[in-house]
Amino acid sequence: MEIRLGLLRVGDIAIGAVNAEVFNLIAQRLKHESPYTATMMATLTNGMARSGYIPNDAGYGMYTFEVLSSRLKPGCAETSIVNGILDLISESRKR
C-alpha cells in the first residue's frame, strides 16, 4: 500500500505530513521521537491513500470501525510512518 509522507520545517518547527488518516498515538510517537519539541503531524495531505484509517500497532486488538476497515496489516505502518518522517527531518537538518 502506498502512503505518501512529507515534511514542512520552519526553523525548529517540524510538520510531518501523511496522506491518510492516522491514529493520534502515531502522531504522539512522532512528537516523542522527534529532535524538535515543536513537532506535529498533518494528515490527509496531498491526496488520499487507499489504506483507510491507519491504526497504531497496539490498536489492532480493538474491534472498532477504524481498525476493522483498515486495509493494512498489523505492524506495518506505524514504524514506517514515524521512521519515514524522522528520516525527512534528518535530511532537512543537513541542508
All heavy atoms as an XYZ file, in Angstrom:
722
protein
N       0.857     -1.162      0.000
C       0.000      0.000      0.000
C       0.901      1.222      0.000
O       1.784      1.345      0.840
C      -0.877     -0.036      1.246
C      -1.867      1.060      1.373
S      -3.260      1.035      0.237
C      -3.906     -0.584      0.427
N       0.690      2.126     -0.914
C       1.491      3.342     -0.979
C       0.918      4.401     -0.056
O      -0.260      4.735     -0.119
C       1.528      3.888     -2.403
C       2.362      5.129     -2.533
C       2.411      5.657     -3.956
O       2.614      4.842     -4.878
O       2.225      6.865     -4.140
N       1.776      4.919      0.816
C       1.417      6.014      1.705
C       2.465      7.095      1.505
O       3.660      6.838      1.636
C       1.372      5.555      3.174
C       0.310      4.481      3.353
C       1.110      6.737      4.099
C       0.332      3.803      4.695
N       2.027      8.302      1.148
C       2.963      9.399      0.902
C       3.239     10.166      2.184
O       2.314     10.480      2.942
C       2.397     10.346     -0.153
C       2.542      9.778     -1.547
C       2.138     10.811     -2.579
N       0.961     10.243     -3.241
C      -0.105     10.911     -3.603
N      -0.200     12.190     -3.387
N      -1.100     10.310     -4.184
N       4.519     10.470      2.380
C       4.948     11.255      3.532
C       5.549     12.565      3.042
O       6.058     12.637      1.920
C       6.001     10.491      4.341
C       5.630      9.105      4.831
C       6.812      8.469      5.548
C       4.412      9.153      5.729
N       5.515     13.559      3.876
C       6.138     14.831      3.546
C       6.561     15.540      4.809
O       6.276     15.093      5.929
N       7.264     16.637      4.631
C       7.736     17.414      5.773
C       7.771     18.891      5.410
O       8.232     19.269      4.332
C       9.145     16.975      6.187
C       9.772     17.785      7.321
C       9.105     17.443      8.652
C      11.262     17.548      7.388
N       7.289     19.703      6.309
C       7.449     21.149      6.241
C       8.191     21.534      7.512
O       7.734     21.234      8.614
C       6.098     21.856      6.182
C       6.132     23.380      6.300
C       6.902     23.996      5.126
C       4.726     23.933      6.374
N       9.358     22.150      7.344
C      10.130     22.576      8.513
C      10.432     24.051      8.380
O      10.927     24.511      7.357
C      11.429     21.795      8.633
C      12.147     22.059      9.954
C      13.309     21.118     10.160
N      14.437     21.434      9.309
C      15.412     22.285      9.632
N      15.401     22.900     10.783
N      16.395     22.495      8.791
N      10.097     24.789      9.426
C      10.387     26.213      9.505
C      11.193     26.408     10.785
O      10.631     26.326     11.893
C       9.095     27.064      9.534
C       9.430     28.536      9.621
C       8.218     26.763      8.333
N      12.486     26.604     10.632
C      13.340     26.721     11.813
C      13.277     25.453     12.639
O      13.558     24.368     12.144
N      12.872     25.591     13.891
C      12.775     24.441     14.801
C      11.360     23.888     14.903
O      11.022     23.209     15.873
C      13.281     24.830     16.193
C      14.782     25.054     16.208
O      15.459     24.592     15.278
O      15.274     25.677     17.163
N      10.538     24.151     13.913
C       9.172     23.627     13.872
C       9.093     22.620     12.734
O       9.439     22.925     11.596
C       8.140     24.747     13.653
C       8.223     25.779     14.776
C       6.736     24.165     13.522
C       7.433     27.035     14.505
N       8.659     21.400     13.054
C       8.551     20.335     12.047
C       7.102     19.870     11.956
O       6.479     19.544     12.968
C       9.455     19.165     12.412
N       6.583     19.851     10.737
C       5.231     19.344     10.487
C       5.360     18.172      9.525
O       5.681     18.353      8.349
C       4.309     20.422      9.899
C       4.252     21.638     10.825
C       2.909     19.843      9.659
C       3.532     22.828     10.234
N       5.155     16.969     10.055
C       5.168     15.776      9.229
C       3.821     15.623      8.549
O       2.780     15.911      9.141
N       3.822     15.176      7.308
C       2.590     15.045      6.536
C       2.396     13.597      6.092
O       3.344     12.937      5.684
C       2.641     15.956      5.316
N       1.158     13.126      6.181
C       0.787     11.777      5.752
C      -0.510     11.896      4.966
O      -1.429     12.593      5.388
C       0.566     10.836      6.964
C       0.274      9.421      6.517
C       1.754     10.862      7.908
N      -0.592     11.203      3.840
C      -1.801     11.328      3.010
C      -2.868     10.308      3.394
O      -3.564      9.758      2.549
C      -1.458     11.213      1.521
C      -1.078      9.812      1.103
O      -0.545      9.036      1.893
N      -1.318      9.481     -0.147
N      -2.998     10.060      4.682
C      -4.012      9.126      5.182
C      -4.471      9.605      6.552
O      -3.896     10.526      7.120
C      -3.430      7.726      5.280
N      -5.494      8.960      7.078
C      -5.995      9.317      8.408
C      -5.326      8.425      9.442
O      -5.589      7.226      9.523
C      -7.517      9.171      8.466
C      -8.091      9.858      9.656
C      -9.547     10.218      9.480
O     -10.107     10.008      8.392
O     -10.129     10.715     10.450
N      -4.436      9.028     10.211
C      -3.543      8.316     11.119
C      -4.051      8.445     12.554
O      -4.456      9.532     12.975
C      -2.115      8.916     11.007
C      -1.165      8.250     11.960
C      -1.617      8.797      9.575
N      -3.997      7.346     13.302
C      -4.373      7.397     14.712
C      -3.471      8.380     15.451
O      -2.275      8.479     15.185
C      -4.240      6.017     15.350
C      -5.474      5.148     15.255
C      -6.314      5.201     14.160
C      -5.775      4.260     16.263
C      -7.434      4.391     14.074
C      -6.884      3.442     16.194
C      -7.724      3.518     15.101
N      -4.035      9.081     16.403
C      -3.316     10.092     17.166
C      -2.087      9.523     17.884
O      -1.078     10.221     18.045
C      -4.268     10.735     18.174
C      -3.630     11.862     18.925
O      -2.830     12.615     18.383
N      -3.966     11.997     20.187
N      -2.132      8.282     18.322
C      -0.985      7.705     19.030
C       0.248      7.610     18.140
O       1.378      7.661     18.637
C      -1.348      6.341     19.611
C      -2.324      6.405     20.789
C      -2.790      5.008     21.185
C      -1.702      7.121     21.968
N       0.070      7.508     16.830
C       1.215      7.515     15.916
C       1.816      8.922     15.872
O       3.040      9.084     15.912
C       0.816      7.029     14.506
C       0.331      5.568     14.575
C       1.978      7.168     13.529
C      -0.240      5.030     13.283
N       0.982      9.930     15.835
C       1.469     11.314     15.859
C       2.176     11.605     17.182
O       3.213     12.283     17.207
C       0.321     12.289     15.642
N       1.644     11.089     18.271
C       2.289     11.285     19.572
C       3.659     10.618     19.605
O       4.614     11.175     20.173
C       1.409     10.736     20.694
C       0.184     11.579     20.954
C      -0.675     10.992     22.056
O      -0.218     10.232     22.899
N      -1.947     11.346     22.043
N       3.772      9.448     19.009
C       5.067      8.782     18.941
C       6.062      9.622     18.136
O       7.220      9.765     18.522
C       4.920      7.387     18.332
C       6.232      6.669     18.193
C       6.068      5.268     17.658
N       7.357      4.751     17.234
C       7.515      3.617     16.586
N       6.469      2.852     16.312
N       8.709      3.222     16.219
N       5.615     10.173     17.009
C       6.479     11.034     16.217
C       6.964     12.215     17.051
O       8.154     12.537     17.055
C       5.754     11.542     14.967
C       6.505     12.597     14.159
C       7.774     12.023     13.546
C       5.602     13.192     13.095
N       6.063     12.869     17.760
C       6.435     14.007     18.592
C       7.465     13.600     19.643
O       8.406     14.342     19.912
C       5.195     14.591     19.276
C       4.260     15.319     18.328
C       3.011     15.786     19.024
C       3.340     16.934     19.933
N       2.174     17.692     20.380
N       7.292     12.440     20.229
C       8.209     11.961     21.272
C       9.597     11.659     20.715
O      10.605     11.923     21.368
C       7.617     10.711     21.936
C       8.504     10.097     22.960
N       8.709     10.655     24.204
C       9.260      8.985     22.926
C       9.559      9.913     24.881
N       9.909      8.891     24.129
N       9.669     11.116     19.498
C      10.943     10.703     18.916
C      11.623     11.790     18.090
O      12.781     11.653     17.708
C      10.742      9.447     18.059
C      10.328      8.246     18.888
C      10.205      6.967     18.077
O      10.801      6.872     16.983
O       9.496      6.055     18.548
N      10.922     12.872     17.824
C      11.477     13.954     17.003
C      12.547     14.734     17.767
O      12.432     14.932     18.979
C      10.362     14.908     16.589
O      10.895     16.037     15.921
N      13.566     15.207     17.064
C      14.565     16.051     17.710
C      14.045     17.466     18.007
O      14.694     18.222     18.716
C      15.710     16.101     16.691
C      15.067     15.839     15.377
C      13.910     14.931     15.660
N      12.881     17.814     17.481
C      12.293     19.131     17.702
C      11.120     19.029     18.670
O      10.239     18.184     18.494
C      11.805     19.744     16.387
C      12.907     20.003     15.398
C      13.008     19.265     14.233
C      13.854     20.991     15.638
C      14.025     19.502     13.325
C      14.879     21.233     14.739
C      14.953     20.484     13.591
O      15.967     20.719     12.701
N      11.095     19.910     19.658
C       9.976     19.885     20.601
C       8.687     20.379     19.945
O       7.608     19.977     20.350
C      10.276     20.751     21.844
O      10.612     22.064     21.425
C      11.417     20.168     22.648
N       8.810     21.221     18.939
C       7.649     21.720     18.205
C       7.456     20.864     16.950
O       7.835     21.250     15.846
C       7.828     23.185     17.848
N       6.904     19.682     17.153
C       6.647     18.743     16.049
C       5.174     18.388     16.053
O       4.582     18.161     17.112
C       7.488     17.460     16.210
O       8.870     17.802     16.187
C       7.199     16.459     15.104
N       4.585     18.337     14.873
C       3.193     17.912     14.759
C       3.017     17.099     13.476
O       3.910     17.056     12.631
C       2.247     19.112     14.773
C       2.379     20.015     13.576
S       1.238     21.412     13.598
C       2.028     22.453     14.781
N       1.879     16.473     13.354
C       1.581     15.687     12.167
C       0.297     16.203     11.538
O      -0.707     16.393     12.230
C       1.426     14.206     12.515
C       1.129     13.320     11.314
S       0.876     11.579     11.761
C       2.547     11.097     12.149
N       0.345     16.421     10.239
C      -0.841     16.783      9.461
C      -1.238     15.551      8.658
O      -0.390     14.910      8.038
C      -0.542     17.949      8.535
N      -2.520     15.220      8.691
C      -2.977     14.024      7.979
C      -3.902     14.415      6.834
O      -4.351     15.554      6.735
C      -3.699     13.055      8.932
O      -4.854     13.698      9.471
C      -2.780     12.630     10.062
N      -4.162     13.437      5.964
C      -4.977     13.638      4.762
C      -4.402     14.759      3.901
O      -5.124     15.630      3.413
C      -6.439     13.910      5.117
C      -7.163     12.741      5.781
C      -8.538     13.160      6.250
C      -7.253     11.547      4.853
N      -3.082     14.758      3.728
C      -2.395     15.778      2.939
C      -2.004     15.219      1.578
O      -1.739     14.030      1.439
C      -1.123     16.260      3.651
O      -0.254     15.146      3.843
C      -1.449     16.889      4.991
N      -1.958     16.066      0.571
C      -1.501     15.691     -0.772
C      -2.243     14.480     -1.323
O      -1.649     13.509     -1.762
C       0.005     15.430     -0.772
C       0.783     16.669     -0.425
O       0.414     17.760     -0.835
N       1.842     16.515      0.339
N      -3.553     14.528     -1.289
C      -4.338     13.408     -1.795
C      -4.751     12.493     -0.664
O      -4.624     12.827      0.504
N      -5.226     11.315     -1.028
C      -5.704     10.391     -0.012
C      -5.226      8.982     -0.344
O      -5.417      8.504     -1.461
C      -7.230     10.419      0.043
C      -7.795      9.663      1.210
S      -9.581      9.876      1.367
C     -10.152      8.672      0.183
N      -4.599      8.337      0.627
C      -4.150      6.953      0.440
C      -5.352      6.017      0.441
O      -6.388      6.317      1.025
C      -3.180      6.568      1.556
N      -5.185      4.871     -0.172
C      -6.265      3.877     -0.224
C      -6.251      2.964      0.992
O      -6.931      1.952      1.027
C      -6.119      3.067     -1.495
C      -6.271      3.904     -2.747
C      -6.194      3.027     -3.933
N      -7.003      1.843     -3.661
C      -7.745      1.207     -4.534
N      -7.785      1.627     -5.749
N      -8.435      0.149     -4.203
N      -5.477      3.312      1.998
C      -5.291      2.457      3.163
C      -6.472      2.439      4.110
O      -6.614      1.531      4.904
C      -4.066      2.932      3.945
O      -4.264      4.257      4.397
N      -7.312      3.455      4.046
C      -8.311      3.619      5.089
C      -7.617      4.189      6.313
O      -6.535      4.768      6.222
N      -8.229      4.032      7.457
C      -7.602      4.513      8.688
C      -6.294      3.759      8.926
O      -6.155      2.596      8.547
C      -8.524      4.280      9.880
C      -9.769      5.120      9.855
C     -10.967      4.603      9.384
C      -9.747      6.436     10.295
C     -12.123      5.371      9.362
C     -10.891      7.217     10.280
C     -12.068      6.677      9.808
O     -13.202      7.449      9.781
N      -5.356      4.432      9.613
C      -4.096      3.773      9.960
C      -4.006      3.703     11.480
O      -3.637      4.675     12.147
C      -2.880      4.503      9.377
C      -2.991      4.555      7.851
C      -1.589      3.813      9.814
C      -1.838      5.244      7.160
N      -4.348      2.552     12.044
C      -4.252      2.388     13.496
C      -2.799      2.254     13.942
O      -1.947      1.812     13.179
C      -4.995      1.075     13.766
C      -5.730      0.752     12.515
C      -4.980      1.402     11.407
N      -2.553      2.620     15.205
C      -1.249      2.309     15.772
C      -1.184      0.798     15.975
O      -2.211      0.106     15.956
C      -1.026      3.062     17.081
C      -2.061      2.710     18.127
O      -3.263      2.744     17.847
N      -1.619      2.375     19.313
N       0.006      0.255     16.131
C       0.172     -1.205     16.208
C      -0.670     -1.821     17.324
O      -1.306     -2.858     17.128
C       1.645     -1.570     16.397
C       2.475     -1.256     15.166
O       1.898     -1.103     14.068
O       3.708     -1.158     15.302
N      -0.695     -1.194     18.487
C      -1.465     -1.740     19.614
C      -2.971     -1.675     19.362
O      -3.732     -2.462     19.939
C      -1.123     -0.987     20.889
N      -3.411     -0.802     18.489
C      -4.834     -0.630     18.211
C      -5.464     -1.795     17.468
O      -6.682     -1.932     17.442
N      -4.638     -2.641     16.851
C      -5.201     -3.741     16.070
C      -5.926     -4.775     16.918
O      -6.662     -5.587     16.408
C      -4.122     -4.407     15.220
C      -3.848     -3.637     13.949
C      -2.814     -2.716     13.887
C      -4.641     -3.809     12.829
C      -2.560     -1.991     12.733
C      -4.403     -3.090     11.674
C      -3.362     -2.183     11.636
O      -3.143     -1.470     10.498
N      -5.770     -4.732     18.218
C      -6.502     -5.650     19.086
C      -7.914     -5.180     19.375
O      -8.713     -5.919     19.944
N      -8.252     -3.960     18.985
C      -9.587     -3.409     19.247
C     -10.505     -3.669     18.055
O     -10.070     -3.592     16.914
C      -9.494     -1.902     19.494
C      -8.710     -1.540     20.726
S      -8.702      0.240     21.014
C      -7.263      0.701     20.053
N     -11.719     -3.972     18.353
C     -12.687     -4.209     17.286
C     -13.537     -2.963     17.081
O     -14.697     -2.906     17.451
C     -13.551     -5.426     17.624
C     -12.755     -6.700     17.574
C     -12.267     -7.277     18.736
C     -12.447     -7.297     16.358
C     -11.498     -8.431     18.682
C     -11.678     -8.440     16.300
C     -11.211     -9.000     17.465
O     -10.448    -10.127     17.405
N     -12.919     -1.951     16.477
C     -13.609     -0.698     16.178
C     -13.705     -0.557     14.664
O     -12.982     -1.221     13.911
C     -12.839      0.508     16.748
O     -11.557      0.584     16.110
C     -12.661      0.393     18.259
N     -14.586      0.329     14.225
C     -14.759      0.549     12.799
C     -13.437      0.902     12.128
O     -13.114      0.403     11.057
C     -15.794      1.664     12.556
C     -15.840      2.117     11.133
C     -16.495      1.352     10.173
C     -15.209      3.286     10.741
C     -16.523      1.758      8.850
C     -15.237      3.701      9.424
C     -15.895      2.927      8.475
N     -12.672      1.802     12.763
C     -11.429      2.284     12.167
C     -10.426      1.139     11.962
O      -9.766      1.071     10.927
C     -10.801      3.377     13.041
C     -11.622      4.644     13.113
C     -12.725      4.580     14.174
O     -12.835      3.572     14.889
O     -13.475      5.558     14.269
N     -10.329      0.260     12.938
C      -9.389     -0.860     12.833
C      -9.896     -1.890     11.825
O      -9.158     -2.352     10.959
C      -9.159     -1.515     14.214
C      -8.335     -2.785     14.082
C      -8.479     -0.535     15.164
N     -11.157     -2.233     11.925
C     -11.714     -3.259     11.030
C     -11.752     -2.803      9.575
O     -11.662     -3.625      8.673
C     -13.121     -3.650     11.503
C     -13.180     -4.335     12.871
C     -14.626     -4.550     13.296
C     -12.407     -5.644     12.862
N     -11.834     -1.492      9.330
C     -11.904     -1.010      7.953
C     -10.530     -0.720      7.349
O     -10.423     -0.467      6.153
C     -12.763      0.262      7.880
O     -12.129      1.321      8.562
N      -9.486     -0.774      8.156
C      -8.139     -0.512      7.641
C      -7.721     -1.619      6.683
O      -8.008     -2.795      6.896
C      -7.137     -0.424      8.790
O      -5.836     -0.229      8.279
N      -7.012     -1.251      5.634
C      -6.523     -2.226      4.660
C      -5.085     -2.634      4.945
O      -4.453     -3.294      4.122
C      -6.619     -1.641      3.258
C      -8.038     -1.372      2.842
C      -8.095     -0.826      1.443
N      -9.470     -0.674      1.057
C      -9.908      0.251      0.243
N      -9.069      1.112     -0.282
N     -11.171      0.328     -0.061
N      -4.564     -2.237      6.092
C      -3.168     -2.504      6.424
C      -3.047     -3.652      7.419
O      -3.943     -3.875      8.229
C      -2.528     -1.248      7.019
C      -2.560     -0.022      6.117
C      -2.068      1.193      6.863
C      -1.736     -0.262      4.868
N      -1.940     -4.342      7.345
C      -1.662     -5.421      8.283
C      -1.035     -4.853      9.547
O      -0.294     -3.873      9.481
C      -0.709     -6.440      7.657
C      -1.303     -7.187      6.506
C      -0.308     -8.191      5.976
C      -0.902     -8.945      4.798
N       0.057     -9.900      4.236
N      -1.285     -5.475     10.684
C      -0.667     -5.014     11.923
C       0.859     -5.028     11.821
O       1.444     -5.915     11.201
C      -1.131     -6.033     12.965
C      -2.359     -6.656     12.385
C      -2.166     -6.620     10.895
N       1.480     -4.027     12.423
C       2.932     -3.974     12.477
C       3.613     -3.416     11.248
O       4.835     -3.410     11.170
N       2.859     -2.922     10.279
C       3.467     -2.435      9.030
C       3.576     -0.923      8.948
O       4.571     -0.404      8.463
C       2.656     -2.924      7.832
S       2.702     -4.692      7.608
N       2.591     -0.200      9.398
C       2.526      1.229      9.087
C       3.116      2.140     10.157
O       3.806      3.107      9.822
C       1.084      1.630      8.812
N       2.847      1.882     11.419
C       3.241      2.839     12.469
C       4.732      3.173     12.415
O       5.115      4.336     12.300
C       2.884      2.293     13.849
C       3.317      3.219     14.969
C       2.936      2.723     16.347
O       2.056      1.849     16.474
O       3.525      3.245     17.317
N       5.568      2.171     12.487
C       7.011      2.403     12.494
C       7.486      2.982     11.171
O       8.355      3.867     11.150
C       7.761      1.097     12.836
O       7.352      0.689     14.153
C       9.260      1.283     12.817
N       6.922      2.532     10.070
C       7.323      3.059      8.761
C       7.001      4.544      8.634
O       7.807      5.318      8.099
C       6.635      2.285      7.644
O       7.055      0.944      7.644
N       5.847      4.952      9.123
C       5.463      6.363      9.055
C       6.372      7.200      9.944
O       6.935      8.205      9.511
C       3.982      6.549      9.439
C       3.087      5.967      8.343
C       3.653      8.019      9.702
C       1.621      5.864      8.721
N       6.531      6.784     11.192
C       7.359      7.563     12.128
C       8.797      7.637     11.633
O       9.386      8.715     11.552
C       7.275      6.971     13.552
C       8.294      7.635     14.473
C       5.869      7.126     14.110
N       9.376      6.498     11.269
C      10.759      6.496     10.804
C      10.927      7.259      9.491
O      11.939      7.922      9.275
C      11.293      5.076     10.660
C      11.536      4.419     11.994
O      11.593      5.072     13.030
N      11.682      3.108     11.984
N       9.937      7.176      8.621
C      10.000      7.901      7.358
C      10.029      9.405      7.574
O      10.822     10.124      6.947
N       9.185      9.897      8.470
C       9.182     11.344      8.742
C      10.446     11.744      9.495
O      11.024     12.802      9.221
C       7.898     11.757      9.493
C       6.680     11.545      8.577
C       7.979     13.211      9.953
C       5.338     11.763      9.230
N      10.912     10.909     10.413
C      12.170     11.211     11.099
C      13.334     11.269     10.113
O      14.239     12.105     10.256
C      12.444     10.187     12.202
C      11.511     10.252     13.415
C      11.799      9.097     14.367
C      11.619     11.593     14.128
N      13.319     10.411      9.104
C      14.354     10.463      8.061
C      14.284     11.786      7.295
O      15.316     12.387      6.982
C      14.210      9.295      7.084
C      14.624      7.957      7.671
O      15.282      7.948      8.743
O      14.299      6.920      7.057
N      13.071     12.232      6.984
C      12.916     13.522      6.302
C      13.427     14.666      7.176
O      14.060     15.603      6.680
C      11.449     13.746      5.920
C      10.880     12.817      4.846
C       9.371     13.019      4.722
C      11.563     13.058      3.509
N      13.157     14.595      8.470
C      13.662     15.618      9.392
C      15.181     15.607      9.395
O      15.827     16.658      9.309
C      13.101     15.405     10.815
C      11.599     15.721     10.853
C      13.862     16.254     11.836
C      10.907     15.364     12.155
N      15.757     14.426      9.464
C      17.221     14.298      9.469
C      17.828     14.876      8.199
O      18.821     15.606      8.243
C      17.608     12.830      9.630
O      19.001     12.669      9.603
N      17.234     14.559      7.060
C      17.722     15.095      5.778
C      17.606     16.615      5.738
O      18.494     17.299      5.227
C      16.929     14.495      4.616
C      17.226     13.032      4.362
C      16.324     12.449      3.275
O      15.855     13.212      2.406
O      16.085     11.235      3.325
N      16.530     17.154      6.280
C      16.323     18.611      6.251
C      17.329     19.337      7.131
O      17.651     20.495      6.878
C      14.893     18.972      6.666
O      14.729     18.866      8.071
N      17.829     18.672      8.157
C      18.800     19.295      9.066
C      20.176     19.397      8.419
O      21.001     20.197      8.826
C      18.893     18.497     10.360
C      17.596     18.524     11.154
C      17.676     17.684     12.377
N      18.312     18.483     13.422
C      18.532     18.046     14.649
N      18.203     16.814     14.972
N      19.099     18.820     15.531
N      20.435     18.589      7.401
C      21.734     18.586      6.718
C      21.848     19.755      5.742
O      22.924     20.074      5.302
C      21.943     17.271      5.971
C      22.044     16.075      6.881
C      22.151     14.791      6.081
C      22.115     13.578      6.977
N      22.124     12.335      6.205
N      20.741     20.348      5.382
C      20.741     21.416      4.373
C      20.940     22.763      4.980
O      20.707     23.119      6.009
C      19.433     21.383      3.590
C      19.304     20.093      2.853
C      18.012     20.033      2.148
N      17.906     18.688      1.544
C      16.978     18.342      0.719
N      16.071     19.190      0.361
N      16.944     17.155      0.218
